[in-house]
Amino acid sequence: MTKSSNTKGNFINSFLAIIEKVGNALPHPATLFVLFALGVVIISGITSLFDLEVVHPGTGEIIKPVSLMSIEGLHRIITSMVTNFTNFAPLGTVLVAMLGIGIAEGSGLIGTSLRLLVIKAPKKLLTFAIVFTGVLSNTASEVGYVLLVPLAAVIFLAVGRHPLAGLAAAFAGVSGGYSANLLLGTIDPLLAGLSEEAARIIDPMYIVNPAANYYFMFVSTFVIAISGTWVTEKIIVPRLGEYKGKAEAEEIKGLTADEKKGLIYALVAGVIFAAILALGTVPSNGFLRDPQ
């Protein structure tokens, strides 16, 4: 190994060490939300002391800051707490989507599908398969963290590789690929609702389709999977070195007969449902089309 490559490796290791240190210093996400909420209250109180105002771009109404650090502000927070939640635009869509995702996850469909993708992957494509599956796992929200991350470590150990490398690859796919997917997930109607609320400041009738980002999501899935694979193989694996732990490799069990049968039934049901949707929406006189 040349001197320049050693210098480059040391730079990457130092950079990753800084990122790790800063990341570990961040508070818990729940604490961050509390701090942000307190920040809004404090900023509202400070801005209300000045003669600030803006013009609403849609209605022309003059808007001035309202202090939440006063008694009236406290009353506003308490009385508006429930309506702020129930009037949240994507709430209904997200709740309905979560019901479907909950059934798919509770029945084992999502977990079995993720296991099948990883277990059946060729050894040369194992890292790519894990990162790719991690990206797809966000269809079911955070199930990838619970199922795929530990499974990837076990699989890497079983094939004689460092288990932390598998864990890192899965975590990169689940976290780095969150919201990229080949399918729409629970995050898409949420983002569409947020975008729609923002757009309606200008145009009250504006509608944002949950599939608005689909082309970007589709391409990003493969970009992230390839990038995550390269980083894992070229940076993470060399940095971890050879595994010298005492953990013993576990036997990776394939799908049971019931799981295979369940996947076949789910696939058939999915095809039939997709055909019904196509018949109802594709023809100009489809029964699911709006007559208007």
Secondary structure, 3 states (H helix, E strand, C coil): CCHHHHHHHHHHHHHHHHHHHHHHHCCCHHHHHHHHHHHHHHHHHHHCCCCCCEECCCCCCEECCCCCCCHHHHHHHHHHHHHHHHCCCCHHHHHHHHHHHHHHHHCCHHHHHHHHHHHCCCHHHHHHHHHHHHHHHHHHCCHHHHHHHHHHHHHHHHCCCCHHHHHHHHHHHHHHCCCCCCCCCCHHHHHHHHHHHHHCCCCCCCCCCCCCCHHHHHHHHHHHHHHHHHHHHHHHHHHHCCCCCCCCCCCCCCCCHHHHHHHHHHHHHHHHHHHHHHHHHCCCCCCCCCCC
